[in-house]
Amino acid sequence: MVLRFAVVSYAHMHAWSYTRAIKELEAEGKASLVAVFDNNSDRLRRVQEAFKPKAVYNDFDKLLAEGGFNAAIVASENAKHITYALPLIRAGVHVIVEKPITTMVSDAVTMVNEAEKRGVKLQVAFVMRYHDAVVEAKNRVSELGGIKSITATNHGTCPFDWFVDPELAGGGAMMDHIVHVADLIRWFTGKEFEEVSAFVGKNIRPELKVEDNALILAKLSDGTPVSIDSSWSRHETWPIWGDVYMRILTEHGVLTINAFNQNISLADNKGFHWVSFGPDADRNMVEDFIRVVENNLTPRASGLDGLRALEVVAAAYRSWREGRPIKISEVRVQ
């Protein structure tokens, strides 16, 4: 079985890497890039030139009507995830949706329930679950006894563009960066978040309409304390966009992950930068999704995982607004 993919929107920069992965797998007879869609004509032109897909669409309804694909990757602006993903799910298409799953908990519940009802796979692009170093760390942490505390960061440079539009992004740095490490913490511990307190600082970039630096302190269901710094605190000249870092204190040791620490320092006519040579988590994710569909398995990062991570974000924003700790039960939609 060759999974036939459509890539829906290139608003999120990760869509380019996912498409590259599909094309590599296409060359190996494992996948096929059937169609691409974008409502931005300049992006669509560049995608067509770079990947030469079989079909190109600037009308989503036409893409859906003509079909020819049984899997899709949705990488639109956060607030539009449900706009594209829900009709695809209802059409029986297996979907990978960029993180966060969407911007509203109620919409995420709708997506998860609809995928279950239709019998299709809904996966969230939590690519760090497919990073070789992270997978190895998860395997090793189980050897170290009970987890006592977790300190995590997901720093980055400010992505600007629609990421700083509160309507399209659903928030700022907290919406963009909490979900990755919140998901990893759930995956490593097997525990759910119980309570979240958010502390948002004065903006590093005062002109932004969204928050660009924030810290959450949280408690898991077994009482384990957790901190996540999700700030866009890297200067624009930083060699890479940021980090995914975790320090896990256990009964018998300490495990530290710095997932993007593998790189080559390069100075050329473009300036000084780092060239990554670490694992290809994006390809690992797409390839595993093919395996999941072919064998009717549960995705490693399911729609429900996306929902649970979004609940942490929703609790953080409510904590910020109300100035108090928020129980996850207060934001959960049944």
C-alpha positions, 0 to 999 in steps of 0.5 A: 500500500502506497499512502497518497498524500495531500499537503494542505497549506504551507503557512507553517514552515514545517510543511516544507520539511514534511513535503521533502520527507514525502518526496524522499519516501516517494522515491523509495515507493513508500508514499506519493505526493498527489496534491498540494493546496495553499491560498497564498499564490506566492507560496503555492508557486514556490511549492510547485517549483520545489516539489513538482506535485501531481496537482496544485490547488488554491481552492480547498473545496476543489481539492476535497472534491477531486480527491485522489489522496487518502492522507493529508498533512495540515500545516495552516495557521493554528486557528484554521486547523479545524477548518481544513482537518475536519472536512478531511476527516469527514471525507475519510482521509487520514490526517496529520495536523501541525501542532497545536492541534487547534486553538480551542479545546472544544474544537480539538474535542470535535476533531478527535471524536469525528476521527474516532467516529469515521475510523480514520487516523488523526495524528498531531505533528509532535515530531519530538516523539520521533527524534532518536535522542528523545526516544532513547532518553524515554527508554533510559529514564525508565531505568532510573526509578520514579521521576521527582521533577522535570525542568523543560524549555522550548526557547526560540526566535520570534517567528513573526508573520501570522504567529504574532496575530492573536486571531490566527495563532490563538496566542503567542509563545505559550500557544506556540511552544508549550505543547511540544514539551508538555506532550513529551512530559506526558509521554515520558511520565505516563501522567496527566497535568493536574494544575498549571500556573502561568507567569508572563513577563513584559514583552521582549518585543513591545510592539507584539500583540501577543506574549513572547516570554512566559514560564509555567509551573505545573503539577502532574497527577502524581504530584510531580512538579514541572516547569516549562519556559516557552519564550521566544527569547532567542535573538534574531541572530541566534544560529538556530531557532531555539531548543527543546531541553529537558532535565529529569530528576529521578530517584536514582539519577538525572537525565538531560536532553538537549535535542538540537545539540548536534550541529556543525558550525559554519561561517560563510558569505551568509554569516555564522550559522549552525547546520544540523546533522542530527536525526530526521524527526520529520521523516521518521514521523511521516514514515511511522504514520504510513506504518500506522495507517497500513497496520491500523495502529494507534498513532504515537502522537494521537489526536487525543495527545494533541487535545491533552497538550492543548488543555495545558495551554488553555489552563496557562492562558486562563491562569494568566488572565485570572492570576491564579493556578488553574486545574486542568478540569476547569478547561476540559470539555467532555 
